[in-house]
Amino acid sequence: MQDFGFATAINDIPREDPIDDELAVFPFIQKDALALELDLFATKWFDYRHLTPWQATRLYIDQYQVVYRRVYARHFDRERAEHIKVLTLDDVIEGIKNPLDAKRYTKSKRMLSAGWSGRQMADLMGIPYEIYIELAFEFRLRFWNQSYLPQPQHLYNERDVERIQERWEEMQASLLYVSQHPAYNTANYCGAAYQHDYHEWLFRQAEYRPDPAYLLAGFVKNEQLTLEKIECRVAPEIFERVKREL
């Protein structure tokens, strides 16, 4: 199959988390934040719609570590970057499970809340986490006067979020973003709402391009859209061109 552009890798998305970890963190998440989760399942990037909020937060913080080291290498020291210690979610869990260590406990609660909030902002905007975090670093560093890099709590400033949204829209016009999750393969289509949403996403991506027929044919080859659905959505002349591309 032909590769038609950027695709968010899903190989590292966590599939399971110990239930005691989930139970440990939920008391530290504000009720109004938890209330948002149901709506976010309809807006988050498609590869994440099968993750629990806790699994998604774990992935977000994992991606923060990846981007942090990349940004550190770019702005400070490339050789030291891969050895930099970045707080992991496992560190956070251990911290909130040990309230007797007051300093670590407080820091862990702050990091958990910040990771959760940043992940929710990315979900609201429908952006893959790595891209969101990379853009958040980019805009935050423009006004950053500290000797250390921005922390998770610095990555969802209202002013930066507006710029992230604008840049994300620009990126979609020049690069193709598609899901790799098997649920979106045509063989697995069952009429679920998230599958329908993904098809709408693909049609919008095609609208950005000067030759939508070529792109739509690519979606058929990659088993993400069917000819039958395309025929119902596009003008006859475009549909004929799609068939010629196959």
Backbone bond lengths (Angstrom), bond angles and torsions (degrees), N, CA, C in turn:
res aa  C-N    CA-C-N  psi(-1)  N-CA   C-N-CA  omega(-1)  CA-C   N-CA-C  phi
1 M - - - 1.461 - - 1.520 110.28 -
2 Q 1.309 115.60 145.67 1.461 120.92 -178.86 1.512 111.01 -81.23
3 D 1.324 115.54 141.69 1.459 121.51 177.14 1.520 108.11 -90.33
4 F 1.318 116.86 119.52 1.459 120.93 -175.61 1.520 112.78 -100.00
5 G 1.305 118.79 12.26 1.453 118.44 176.07 1.513 112.39 146.01
6 F 1.341 114.26 -160.87 1.455 121.19 -177.35 1.516 110.91 -65.57
7 A 1.319 115.80 138.62 1.457 120.78 174.52 1.515 108.01 -137.11
8 T 1.311 117.25 133.62 1.453 121.67 179.59 1.513 110.14 -74.63
9 A 1.319 117.63 121.33 1.458 121.16 -179.65 1.515 110.47 -69.06
10 I 1.322 115.62 141.45 1.460 119.35 -179.91 1.519 111.36 -119.21
11 N 1.329 117.34 8.88 1.453 120.22 -175.62 1.521 113.19 -62.41
12 D 1.343 116.04 -29.28 1.458 119.72 -175.56 1.523 113.12 -98.97
13 I 1.317 117.87 6.03 1.458 119.16 179.32 1.525 109.34 -69.66
14 P 1.337 118.34 127.21 1.466 120.62 -177.83 1.515 111.96 -66.99
15 R 1.303 116.71 138.78 1.456 121.40 -179.98 1.526 112.22 -100.16
16 E 1.316 116.49 -28.41 1.455 119.39 -178.29 1.519 109.45 -138.88
17 D 1.311 115.79 150.53 1.455 122.82 173.69 1.519 107.67 -140.25
18 P 1.314 116.98 141.50 1.467 118.68 177.73 1.519 110.99 -56.29
19 I 1.337 116.99 134.37 1.452 120.76 -177.59 1.514 111.42 -63.36
20 D 1.339 116.68 -29.51 1.469 117.83 179.98 1.525 111.20 -69.29
21 D 1.344 117.36 -27.66 1.460 119.81 175.42 1.524 110.31 -67.51
22 E 1.339 116.54 -43.24 1.461 119.64 178.83 1.528 110.31 -62.77
23 L 1.301 116.30 -43.79 1.461 119.80 179.94 1.529 111.11 -64.70
24 A 1.333 116.40 -30.49 1.462 119.84 -178.62 1.521 111.84 -72.16
25 V 1.337 117.47 -34.01 1.461 119.01 -173.63 1.520 113.53 -89.38
26 F 1.316 118.97 -30.84 1.462 120.46 -173.69 1.529 113.96 -57.31
27 P 1.343 120.38 -37.05 1.476 118.30 178.38 1.519 113.95 -61.85
28 F 1.332 117.20 -17.14 1.466 120.14 -177.65 1.523 112.61 -96.03
29 I 1.331 116.86 0.63 1.460 120.91 178.32 1.523 108.61 -101.28
30 Q 1.315 117.15 129.07 1.459 120.89 -177.59 1.528 110.73 -62.05
31 K 1.327 114.83 147.20 1.463 120.13 -176.15 1.526 112.32 -61.62
32 D 1.336 117.30 -36.75 1.461 118.74 -179.67 1.524 111.12 -67.91
33 A 1.341 117.11 -30.58 1.467 120.42 176.18 1.520 110.59 -69.86
34 L 1.330 116.66 -41.69 1.459 120.28 178.15 1.523 111.00 -64.45
35 A 1.326 116.39 -33.58 1.465 120.17 -178.36 1.528 112.12 -66.82
36 L 1.320 117.28 -20.15 1.462 121.19 -179.00 1.527 112.63 -78.32
37 E 1.335 116.54 -18.73 1.455 119.26 -167.89 1.523 113.89 -61.20
38 L 1.300 117.84 -38.37 1.458 119.75 -177.85 1.527 110.57 -61.59
39 D 1.326 117.01 -44.31 1.462 120.33 178.89 1.533 111.70 -65.91
40 L 1.324 116.97 -33.00 1.461 120.33 -177.28 1.525 112.40 -68.59
41 F 1.326 117.07 -22.88 1.463 119.03 177.38 1.524 110.95 -63.27
42 A 1.322 117.48 -21.08 1.464 120.99 -179.52 1.523 112.69 -94.06
43 T 1.345 118.15 -4.91 1.460 120.19 -177.33 1.525 112.55 -122.34
44 K 1.313 119.24 -22.47 1.461 120.78 -174.87 1.530 111.21 -65.88
45 W 1.321 115.10 160.95 1.458 120.08 179.16 1.531 109.50 -56.25
46 F 1.320 116.69 143.06 1.458 122.53 -166.77 1.528 113.76 -59.68
47 D 1.315 117.77 -35.39 1.456 119.59 -179.94 1.527 112.96 -64.33
48 Y 1.336 117.14 -16.69 1.459 120.42 -175.07 1.527 113.40 -101.25
49 R 1.306 117.87 -1.05 1.464 119.42 -172.47 1.521 113.17 -74.99
50 H 1.313 116.24 -2.92 1.463 120.12 177.25 1.533 111.28 -107.29
51 L 1.315 116.18 6.39 1.459 120.81 -179.92 1.522 110.69 -99.13
52 T 1.316 116.01 146.97 1.455 119.54 171.02 1.532 108.21 -71.65
53 P 1.335 118.49 161.29 1.470 119.61 176.81 1.528 112.56 -54.84
54 W 1.317 116.07 -35.44 1.458 119.76 179.91 1.528 111.07 -69.55
55 Q 1.325 117.34 -43.99 1.462 120.47 177.19 1.528 110.91 -62.20
56 A 1.327 116.08 -40.26 1.464 120.28 179.64 1.528 110.78 -64.76
57 T 1.328 116.78 -39.60 1.465 120.06 178.66 1.513 110.82 -66.36
58 R 1.304 116.85 -39.15 1.466 120.35 176.50 1.525 109.98 -59.76
59 L 1.320 116.80 -44.88 1.462 120.52 179.72 1.527 110.40 -64.02
60 Y 1.322 117.11 -42.04 1.465 121.00 179.78 1.531 110.46 -59.52
61 I 1.301 117.42 -46.54 1.463 120.31 -178.60 1.527 110.75 -69.45
62 D 1.323 117.39 -35.05 1.463 119.87 173.60 1.530 110.30 -60.51
63 Q 1.333 116.59 -43.05 1.453 120.70 179.32 1.532 111.15 -67.51
64 Y 1.324 116.60 -33.41 1.469 120.31 176.09 1.526 109.95 -59.19
65 Q 1.325 117.23 -41.87 1.461 120.13 178.95 1.521 111.12 -61.73
66 V 1.332 116.34 -43.81 1.465 121.12 -179.60 1.525 110.64 -61.20
67 V 1.322 116.10 -49.17 1.459 120.01 -177.41 1.523 110.71 -68.87
68 Y 1.322 117.36 -38.28 1.470 121.49 179.85 1.529 110.20 -55.81
69 R 1.332 116.15 -48.33 1.465 118.98 -179.02 1.526 111.36 -66.09
70 R 1.313 116.58 -36.31 1.464 119.98 178.80 1.532 110.41 -65.81
71 V 1.321 116.72 -43.48 1.459 120.52 179.70 1.528 110.53 -68.57
72 Y 1.331 116.88 -38.42 1.465 120.74 177.77 1.529 109.99 -60.15
73 A 1.335 116.24 -43.41 1.464 120.15 179.55 1.523 110.78 -63.43
74 R 1.294 116.39 -36.32 1.458 121.09 -177.02 1.533 111.81 -73.76
75 H 1.330 117.18 -34.96 1.464 120.40 -172.13 1.530 113.71 -105.34
76 F 1.340 117.47 -21.68 1.459 119.06 -174.57 1.531 112.62 -124.72
77 D 1.314 117.36 -76.50 1.464 120.11 -170.75 1.530 109.16 -146.24
78 R 1.321 117.38 111.32 1.462 121.54 -176.95 1.529 111.41 -66.40
79 E 1.337 117.88 -39.05 1.456 120.61 -177.01 1.522 111.96 -69.00
80 R 1.316 116.74 -36.41 1.463 120.29 -178.04 1.521 112.76 -81.32
81 A 1.311 117.19 -17.66 1.467 120.98 -169.70 1.521 112.97 -56.20
82 E 1.328 117.39 -45.58 1.466 119.04 -175.68 1.514 113.04 -71.44
83 H 1.331 117.52 -12.59 1.464 121.20 179.96 1.530 112.72 -102.05
84 I 1.334 116.12 -1.63 1.456 119.99 -179.47 1.530 109.67 -66.23
85 K 1.323 116.25 134.90 1.455 121.78 177.78 1.522 109.36 -83.64
86 V 1.321 115.82 118.63 1.460 121.57 177.02 1.524 107.48 -117.82
87 L 1.323 116.64 132.86 1.453 120.81 -177.02 1.528 111.13 -58.87
88 T 1.323 116.70 128.66 1.459 121.47 178.52 1.521 110.29 -98.47
89 L 1.317 116.30 166.47 1.452 119.96 178.98 1.530 110.79 -68.06
90 D 1.307 116.89 -30.24 1.468 119.33 175.38 1.526 110.53 -64.03
91 D 1.342 116.62 -37.87 1.468 120.34 174.93 1.534 110.42 -61.26
92 V 1.341 115.65 -42.15 1.459 120.96 -179.75 1.522 110.53 -62.52
93 I 1.319 116.98 -44.58 1.468 121.17 -179.36 1.517 110.64 -60.84
94 E 1.329 115.64 -46.18 1.461 119.00 179.24 1.524 110.95 -61.94
95 G 1.336 116.47 -36.14 1.454 120.14 -179.94 1.509 113.14 -66.34
96 I 1.329 117.70 -43.54 1.464 119.27 -178.00 1.527 111.76 -77.26
97 K 1.307 117.44 -14.25 1.458 120.64 175.87 1.529 111.76 -86.30
98 N 1.334 116.58 -4.60 1.468 120.61 -178.23 1.529 110.06 -127.72
99 P 1.331 117.68 73.00 1.474 120.98 -176.90 1.524 113.77 -65.30
100 L 1.327 117.92 -15.53 1.465 119.26 179.21 1.524 111.53 -68.92
101 D 1.302 116.71 -25.31 1.465 120.41 173.93 1.524 106.45 -88.81
102 A 1.319 116.18 85.69 1.464 122.17 -168.58 1.522 112.95 -58.84
103 K 1.323 117.69 -42.99 1.466 120.81 -177.00 1.528 110.49 -65.76
104 R 1.313 115.84 -46.62 1.468 120.00 -179.99 1.521 110.87 -67.45
105 Y 1.319 115.95 -38.09 1.462 121.37 -179.56 1.534 110.92 -62.21
106 T 1.323 115.96 -45.68 1.464 120.61 -179.80 1.524 111.09 -65.65
107 K 1.312 117.02 -43.61 1.457 120.99 179.36 1.526 110.96 -63.43
108 S 1.319 116.72 -40.59 1.463 121.03 -179.33 1.521 111.14 -65.10
109 K 1.321 117.56 -41.45 1.466 120.36 177.54 1.524 110.79 -62.38
110 R 1.325 116.36 -41.83 1.456 120.53 -179.62 1.525 110.54 -64.85
111 M 1.317 117.19 -42.35 1.459 120.80 -179.28 1.523 111.42 -67.96
112 L 1.330 117.07 -38.92 1.456 120.20 178.45 1.526 110.49 -63.48
113 S 1.321 116.62 -46.48 1.458 120.91 179.59 1.525 111.31 -62.17
114 A 1.340 116.66 -41.39 1.462 120.91 -178.98 1.526 111.00 -67.84
115 G 1.331 116.74 -42.11 1.458 120.04 178.20 1.508 111.55 -63.80
116 W 1.315 116.21 -41.03 1.462 121.03 178.83 1.532 110.80 -63.89
117 S 1.329 116.33 -45.27 1.466 121.10 -178.24 1.518 111.64 -66.30
118 G 1.338 116.64 -42.45 1.457 120.04 178.60 1.515 111.26 -64.22
119 R 1.311 116.46 -42.19 1.470 120.60 178.22 1.515 110.72 -63.38
120 Q 1.317 118.25 -40.70 1.457 120.60 178.47 1.528 111.36 -64.01
121 M 1.321 117.25 -37.52 1.457 119.53 178.51 1.527 110.56 -65.00
122 A 1.330 116.62 -42.87 1.464 119.97 176.59 1.523 110.88 -61.94
123 D 1.344 116.43 -40.19 1.463 120.52 178.88 1.525 111.39 -64.81
124 L 1.308 116.63 -41.02 1.459 120.46 179.90 1.518 111.24 -61.35
125 M 1.329 116.06 -35.87 1.457 121.19 -177.87 1.530 112.36 -89.37
126 G 1.329 117.04 -7.90 1.455 120.73 178.38 1.511 114.35 70.55
127 I 1.330 117.16 32.79 1.464 121.52 -175.67 1.532 109.77 -106.60
128 P 1.327 118.64 136.24 1.469 120.01 171.48 1.521 110.24 -55.72
129 Y 1.322 116.97 141.46 1.461 120.61 -170.38 1.523 113.24 -59.94
130 E 1.312 117.65 -43.05 1.464 119.45 -178.24 1.522 110.86 -61.03
131 I 1.319 116.67 -40.54 1.460 120.31 179.37 1.520 110.59 -67.30
132 Y 1.325 116.48 -44.66 1.470 119.92 179.53 1.523 110.93 -58.39
133 I 1.330 116.64 -48.10 1.467 120.67 -176.52 1.524 110.59 -65.59
134 E 1.317 116.75 -40.88 1.467 120.75 178.20 1.534 110.46 -60.09
135 L 1.321 117.25 -45.30 1.460 120.66 179.14 1.527 111.45 -67.49
136 A 1.334 116.36 -38.09 1.468 120.01 179.10 1.528 110.49 -62.55
137 F 1.331 116.96 -42.55 1.463 120.17 175.41 1.530 110.31 -61.24
138 E 1.312 116.54 -45.41 1.463 120.66 -177.28 1.521 111.44 -56.41
139 F 1.324 117.45 -49.56 1.461 120.14 -176.32 1.527 111.87 -75.73
140 R 1.321 117.87 -35.09 1.462 119.72 179.79 1.516 111.29 -67.24
141 L 1.327 117.29 -37.65 1.461 120.52 -176.99 1.521 112.74 -69.73
142 R 1.296 118.20 -15.83 1.459 120.56 177.42 1.520 111.74 -66.57
143 F 1.317 117.02 -24.73 1.467 121.68 -178.40 1.535 110.18 -124.90
144 W 1.330 116.96 32.08 1.463 122.23 -172.78 1.523 109.74 -107.43
145 N 1.321 116.32 123.10 1.465 120.54 -178.29 1.523 112.65 -116.68
146 Q 1.330 117.26 16.68 1.455 120.59 -177.80 1.534 110.57 -93.31
147 S 1.327 115.38 163.60 1.467 120.82 179.10 1.521 112.02 -86.76
148 Y 1.316 117.24 -1.55 1.461 122.38 178.56 1.526 108.39 -122.52
149 L 1.317 115.95 162.98 1.460 120.23 -179.66 1.523 111.16 -79.17
150 P 1.327 117.06 157.53 1.472 120.33 177.18 1.520 111.76 -55.93
151 Q 1.312 115.47 143.16 1.455 123.30 178.07 1.536 109.13 -96.91
152 P 1.335 117.95 170.44 1.474 119.92 -177.15 1.524 114.08 -51.92
153 Q 1.337 118.23 -35.40 1.460 120.68 -178.71 1.525 112.83 -71.16
154 H 1.329 117.64 -8.52 1.462 121.53 -179.72 1.526 113.08 -98.18
155 L 1.323 117.18 3.36 1.462 119.74 -168.66 1.522 114.28 -106.25
156 Y 1.326 118.38 18.47 1.466 119.02 174.74 1.524 111.26 -142.56
157 N 1.342 114.40 37.08 1.456 121.03 172.78 1.525 109.72 -62.03
158 E 1.328 117.46 139.32 1.463 121.42 -174.82 1.524 112.33 -57.64
159 R 1.308 117.14 -41.94 1.465 120.57 -179.69 1.527 110.77 -64.63
160 D 1.329 116.67 -42.37 1.460 120.15 179.31 1.517 111.50 -68.12
161 V 1.324 117.02 -37.44 1.464 120.83 -178.85 1.527 110.70 -60.99
162 E 1.312 117.08 -40.30 1.467 120.43 177.93 1.527 110.57 -61.11
163 R 1.319 116.81 -40.63 1.461 120.78 179.78 1.527 110.86 -70.95
164 I 1.320 116.52 -37.17 1.467 120.45 177.25 1.521 110.06 -60.59
165 Q 1.332 116.51 -44.73 1.456 120.91 179.72 1.532 111.00 -60.88
166 E 1.315 116.44 -43.51 1.467 120.17 179.37 1.526 111.24 -63.56
167 R 1.337 116.59 -43.59 1.459 120.14 -179.60 1.530 111.01 -66.60
168 W 1.315 117.30 -39.17 1.462 121.42 179.06 1.527 110.39 -60.12
169 E 1.306 117.17 -40.96 1.460 120.50 178.33 1.527 110.48 -65.62
170 E 1.328 116.93 -38.51 1.461 120.26 177.08 1.525 111.06 -65.50
171 M 1.314 116.92 -40.12 1.458 121.44 -178.61 1.524 111.59 -64.02
172 Q 1.317 116.67 -37.45 1.458 120.10 -179.93 1.521 111.79 -65.09
173 A 1.320 116.59 -26.80 1.457 120.23 -179.49 1.525 112.18 -76.39
174 S 1.337 117.27 -17.48 1.464 119.99 -176.49 1.520 113.66 -115.59
175 L 1.331 117.76 -22.45 1.459 121.89 179.64 1.517 110.15 -125.46
176 L 1.324 115.32 153.01 1.460 120.51 179.14 1.521 109.50 -99.08
177 Y 1.309 116.16 122.87 1.455 122.01 179.71 1.524 108.87 -111.34
178 V 1.319 116.80 119.62 1.456 121.05 -178.31 1.518 109.84 -132.65
179 S 1.324 115.23 159.03 1.451 121.51 178.10 1.519 110.51 -85.93
180 Q 1.320 115.99 149.26 1.454 121.60 173.82 1.525 112.00 -108.34
181 H 1.311 117.30 1.60 1.459 119.76 -176.65 1.529 110.02 -69.16
182 P 1.327 118.43 134.65 1.473 120.74 -177.50 1.520 114.04 -62.68
183 A 1.305 117.86 -18.60 1.469 120.07 179.53 1.516 111.86 -63.17
184 Y 1.342 116.62 -20.88 1.459 119.88 -177.66 1.527 112.58 -97.10
185 N 1.310 116.69 4.83 1.455 120.34 173.30 1.524 109.20 -72.28
186 T 1.329 116.65 139.24 1.468 119.66 -176.21 1.524 112.42 -57.91
187 A 1.325 117.41 -29.09 1.462 120.24 179.82 1.514 111.52 -66.71
188 N 1.338 116.95 -21.95 1.460 121.46 -177.39 1.524 112.71 -103.68
189 Y 1.331 116.70 8.82 1.463 119.53 -177.66 1.525 110.48 -67.91
190 C 1.341 115.36 130.24 1.464 120.51 -179.90 1.526 111.20 -133.00
191 G 1.325 117.11 11.84 1.454 120.61 178.83 1.508 114.67 82.01
192 A 1.341 117.08 14.81 1.465 120.21 179.87 1.526 110.26 -68.26
193 A 1.329 115.82 152.17 1.464 120.73 -177.01 1.522 111.77 -59.51
194 Y 1.334 117.77 -40.38 1.459 119.52 -177.94 1.529 110.97 -68.14
195 Q 1.333 117.51 -30.01 1.465 119.86 176.32 1.531 110.77 -70.67
196 H 1.311 115.65 -40.72 1.473 119.71 176.01 1.528 110.23 -62.08
197 D 1.326 116.49 -43.34 1.460 120.20 178.68 1.529 110.81 -59.39
198 Y 1.312 116.08 -39.39 1.464 119.79 -179.27 1.527 111.01 -66.91
199 H 1.321 117.08 -40.00 1.457 119.44 176.35 1.528 111.10 -61.04
200 E 1.326 116.22 -40.39 1.464 119.40 177.43 1.523 110.38 -62.68
201 W 1.323 116.55 -37.93 1.457 121.31 176.95 1.528 110.75 -60.70
202 L 1.327 116.53 -44.75 1.459 120.35 -179.43 1.527 111.38 -63.25
203 F 1.314 116.31 -41.75 1.469 119.04 178.84 1.534 110.54 -64.47
204 R 1.329 117.28 -38.35 1.471 119.45 177.51 1.527 110.68 -65.89
205 Q 1.342 116.63 -38.48 1.459 119.43 177.71 1.524 110.55 -61.12
206 A 1.324 116.34 -39.73 1.465 120.36 178.96 1.526 111.25 -64.09
207 E 1.329 116.78 -35.49 1.459 120.61 -179.25 1.525 112.18 -63.97
208 Y 1.343 117.08 -26.54 1.459 120.75 179.94 1.525 111.78 -70.27
209 R 1.345 116.90 -22.16 1.451 120.76 -169.35 1.519 112.42 -94.68
210 P 1.355 116.51 149.12 1.463 119.55 178.82 1.521 112.91 -68.76
211 D 1.349 117.41 -22.36 1.465 120.98 179.90 1.530 108.89 -126.54
212 P 1.329 118.06 76.54 1.470 120.38 -176.61 1.524 113.52 -61.91
213 A 1.330 117.81 -29.27 1.461 120.13 -178.77 1.524 111.17 -61.68
214 Y 1.318 116.42 -42.23 1.459 120.94 179.05 1.524 110.92 -60.85
215 L 1.335 115.46 -44.47 1.459 119.68 -178.81 1.529 111.26 -68.35
216 L 1.316 117.50 -42.85 1.458 120.72 179.30 1.529 110.90 -62.71
217 A 1.320 116.96 -38.12 1.458 119.88 175.67 1.529 110.58 -62.77
218 G 1.325 115.79 -36.89 1.465 119.57 176.11 1.514 112.31 -62.66
219 F 1.334 117.03 -39.17 1.461 120.30 177.15 1.522 111.24 -63.49
220 V 1.328 116.69 -35.70 1.464 120.00 177.46 1.531 110.04 -67.42
221 K 1.331 116.70 -45.91 1.459 121.02 179.12 1.530 111.41 -60.42
222 N 1.326 115.75 -36.40 1.469 120.22 -179.48 1.519 112.56 -87.10
223 E 1.319 116.55 7.08 1.472 123.21 174.87 1.520 112.37 61.02
224 Q 1.348 114.93 42.74 1.463 119.36 176.37 1.524 112.06 -114.08
225 L 1.308 117.33 -16.82 1.460 122.59 172.38 1.529 108.45 -139.06
226 T 1.331 115.56 153.48 1.460 119.98 175.96 1.524 109.67 -102.92
227 L 1.322 115.09 155.07 1.464 119.66 176.42 1.519 111.25 -59.79
228 E 1.332 115.88 -36.73 1.459 120.22 -178.24 1.526 111.18 -61.51
229 K 1.313 116.53 -41.53 1.456 118.87 -179.02 1.523 110.85 -71.44
230 I 1.319 116.34 -38.56 1.455 119.63 178.60 1.526 110.51 -63.11
231 E 1.332 116.82 -40.81 1.466 120.80 -179.21 1.518 111.34 -60.15
232 C 1.330 116.28 -32.76 1.465 120.18 -179.44 1.526 112.76 -77.54
233 R 1.334 116.92 -14.12 1.454 119.58 -170.95 1.526 114.76 -111.47
234 V 1.319 118.31 -19.20 1.459 118.42 -172.84 1.527 110.61 -119.94
235 A 1.309 115.07 165.15 1.462 120.96 177.86 1.529 109.96 -65.00
236 P 1.332 117.94 149.63 1.471 121.48 -177.90 1.522 113.96 -53.81
237 E 1.332 117.52 -39.91 1.462 119.13 -178.27 1.524 112.09 -66.81
238 I 1.351 116.16 -35.13 1.467 119.36 176.89 1.521 109.99 -69.78
239 F 1.324 116.32 -40.10 1.465 120.05 179.67 1.536 110.39 -61.91
240 E 1.306 117.56 -40.46 1.466 120.64 178.18 1.535 110.57 -62.41
241 R 1.317 116.45 -38.78 1.457 119.89 177.65 1.524 111.49 -67.86
242 V 1.346 116.67 -35.65 1.467 119.69 176.33 1.520 109.52 -59.83
243 K 1.318 117.00 -46.00 1.467 120.85 -178.25 1.523 111.31 -63.50
244 R 1.321 117.16 -34.70 1.459 119.94 179.83 1.524 111.41 -70.19
245 E 1.331 116.87 -26.42 1.468 120.98 179.80 1.522 112.54 -76.33
246 L 1.324 117.67 -17.64 1.470 121.32 -176.08 1.533 111.28 -79.46
